Amino acid sequence: MKLQTTQKDHPLLYRQVYDHIVARIQRGELVAHDKLPSIRMLAGELQVHRLTVFRAYQLLKEEGKAYVKEKSGYYVAPMHEITGLPTYEKSSAAARTYRNEMSDIQRVPSVYQFSQALIDPNLLPNLYLSQYVKEVFDRYPKMIGTYSDLQGDAELRDFLGDYMTGRLKVSISADELIITSGAQQAIDLLARLYIRPLDAVMVERPTYSAALDIFRAQGARFLPVDISPGGYDLVQVEEMMKRHKPRFFYMNPTFHNPTGYSVPAGQRKELVALAEKYQCLLVEDDTFRDIYFGEPPSLPLFTYDTEGWVIYLSSFSKYVAPGLRICAVVGRSSVIQPLLTLKSLADNGSPLVNQKLFLHYFGSERMQNHLEKLRIALQIRRDLMIESLRDTGWQWTVPEGGLNLWVKLPDQLSVDMLWQRATAEAVSFVPGAVFDPKREMRSWFRLSYSFVNEEQIRTGMRLLTNLAGSMDNR
């Protein structure tokens, strides 16, 4: 993330630098009498003017958090404790702007909705689920009158502990699970827990756009890691971990959103080894694991973690019942306990009714039969969308799972112009720049084949390719 920098910096920017240094002291990364980075070095790392760093260091000195050695630099002052961030009339937190670009795009009215990475409701077993509603209310007649356990319903966590043990091939207990209201809440809680202003966070390029917006709201600096059909450049990953000491690496390595790529098994083991070596948390968002069209995907990174450096997110909202908003966060106690405190502040526990419904439906034989049929239906829609692009000259990699197709237009065509024309004709998709931490991927866009039926794919894709063709002929 490049901050706004001119000779006259943003009036609150130096306070963000100040908050960044205070947070590092609070976390124990800098201790009493440690030398702070030179003004030149920190200005280069954060991409701000040197005067901005100088003002931040002067404020640290004035508040007794740093002292100066002549001709040597600034050092951390010896203090028994630094608690909280400073309060001032216009804090950096108050100056933040909150945005959700994906939500803005998905609110644009459309008939051919290729921007929604959700399952077509007609593909979900709604009749079966409605039968479970009555059964669950008969079994737990008082559940609507009480809260869930903060960590999640104990019966559900016991069930998911066994389920995750089978999925991850390592023993998972109920105490190592938190139930959140979807994966997005889990990402938000983790961002609030770990990110302070100007903290470095590794993210894939491209990546899930809502995660980028959440991290931006916390003041993160992005360290983009390119993802390709072959995975990551591990030399690049190691260099970033070694040099920048990021707070975590947020990743979606299985049927990646938006590209559909999957990171090879060998790289997964190496990534965990790098995380342990450089003490960098890996946040593994595994939302699409069960949506595969051939062989099941490689084991999650969490499987190879023996030291507690991987946090595993398994959301079931996409393909079981999106309205229930169920996600399981799996981690060791060092992660689970502070997350519980934040969860208590967010909502004091996810709705109990949703958890009981999910428990009894997800564990049923009907659910497993539904999954098999769902994979077939989605593969048909994927193939239909790809067939509609055969003669366009556009580029894509066929995804082996997930809900999305990542497409590149020829250089002479503009994704932004195509989006404007398409939405005017009730066709929607997501421009690639939304997924890019650098906001530069302007030849790419995401098409989701999961929310629309086969006839809508045929008609909507015909409209979209015709619009692009008319632009090409101008």
C-alpha positions, 0 to 999 in steps of 0.5 A, a space after each residue: 500500500 503506497 501512502 499519500 506522500 508529498 512535501 506537505 504530508 497528510 496531517 494525520 500520517 505522522 500519527 499513523 507512523 507513531 501508532 505503528 511504532 507504539 504497536 511494535 513496542 506493545 507487541 515486544 518487537 521493540 524493547 527498552 533501549 532498542 534502536 529505532 529504524 533510522 528516519 531514512 530507512 523507515 521512510 523508505 519502508 513505509 513510503 512516506 516523506 522523511 519529515 513524516 517519520 521525523 515528526 512521529 519520532 519527535 512525538 514519541 520523544 515528547 511522550 516519553 516513549 523514545 529518547 535520543 542519543 546524539 549522532 546515533 538516533 532514536 531509542 525505545 525509552 525504558 518504561 514499565 508498561 505502555 498501554 493503549 494507543 494515544 488519544 487525540 482529537 482527530 485520531 488516525 482511526 477516526 480518519 479511516 474510510 470504510 469501503 466494500 468494493 465487492 458489495 458496491 458492485 453486487 448491488 448493481 441491478 442485473 439479470 445475468 449475475 456473474 459477479 456473485 460467487 454464491 450457489 444458485 438457490 435452485 441448486 440447494 436442497 431447500 425442501 430437505 432443509 425445511 424438513 430439518 427446521 421442524 425436527 430441530 425445533 422439536 428437539 430443542 424447543 427452547 433454543 430460540 430463547 437463549 444465546 449460544 456459547 460464545 465459542 460456538 454450540 458445544 454439540 456442533 464443535 464436538 461434531 466439527 472437531 471430529 469432522 476436521 480431524 478427518 479433513 486435516 488428518 490431525 487431531 482437532 478438539 472442540 476447544 480448538 474451534 470457534 464458530 463465526 458468522 461466516 468466513 468474512 467475520 473471521 477475517 475481520 476479527 483476525 484483522 482487528 486482533 493482529 493489525 495496527 496502523 502501517 503493519 505489513 500484511 502479505 496477501 496474494 495478488 490477486 485475492 479476495 477483495 473484501 479481505 483487502 478492504 478489511 485490512 485497509 480499514 485497519 491501516 495495513 500495508 500490503 506485501 503482494 505475492 503473485 499467485 499463478 497456476 503453479 502456486 507462489 514464488 517461494 523465493 519472493 515469499 521468503 524474502 518478504 517474510 525475512 525483510 518485512 516481518 509481516 503480521 500474517 500471510 492471508 491466503 486462499 490456496 485451494 481453488 483460489 478466489 478469484 483465479 481458481 488456482 490451487 497451490 501444489 502440495 509440495 509448496 504447502 509443506 515449504 510454506 509452513 516451514 517458512 512460517 515457522 522459520 520467520 514466525 509469520 502466521 498463515 491465515 488459510 481461507 479454505 472456503 471452496 475445498 469441497 467444490 472440486 470437479 475431479 480428484 479431491 484437492 491437496 491437504 490443507 497447510 494446517 495439516 503440516 503445522 506442528 508449531 501453531 503458525 497456521 490459522 484455518 478457516 473453513 466456511 460452509 456458507 457457500 454450498 450448504 445454506 448461505 443464510 446460516 452463515 457458519 464458519 469454523 476457525 481452527 487454531 491453537 489456544 494462543 489464537 483462539 483465546 484472544 479471538 474469543 474476546 473479540 468475538 464477545 465484543 462483536 456479537 457475543 456468539 453466533 445465532 444458536 438456531 443457525 448452528 443447530 440447523 447446520 449441525 443436523 443437516 450437515 451431518 446427514 446422508 442427504 447432505 453428502 448426496 447433495 454435494 455430489 450432485 452439486 459438483 456435477 451441476 457446477 461443472 456443467 455450468 463451468 463448461 458451458 461458460 468456457 464454451 461460450 468463450 471459445 472464439 473470443 481470443 480471451 485467456 483463462 485457466 480452466 479451474 478444477 474447482 470453486 465457483 469462478 473463472 478468471 479471464 484476461 481480455 486482449 490488450 485493445 479492450 478495456 475491462 472498465 469500459 466493458 463493465 460500464 456497457 455490460 451493466 447497462 445491459 443487465 450483465 454484471 461481473 467483477 473487474 480484476 483491479 478490485 482483487 488487486 492490492 496494487 489496483 493495477 490488474 485492469 485487463 482481468 475480470 472474474 466471472 462466477 458461473 455458480 449463481 446463474 442457471 444454464 439458460 442465463 449463462 448462454 444468454 448473458 455470455 452471448 450479450 457480454 461477448 457481443 458487447 466486447 466484439 462491438 468495442 473491438 470493431 470501433 
